[in-house]
């Protein structure tokens, strides 16, 4: 995994952690939870697609 991919996956983990933290609060802010979960998924999907493209082009 490239350093850049690792950094992005770390950001995804942070978004997931924030979503879990918000969900455990006294009043769960559902829009914020959805936003952070969406960000987490987008980052993971984009990282996987970039990795797949790089590997298929033999740039890995």
Order of alpha helices (4+ residues) and beta strands (2+ residues): alpha-alpha
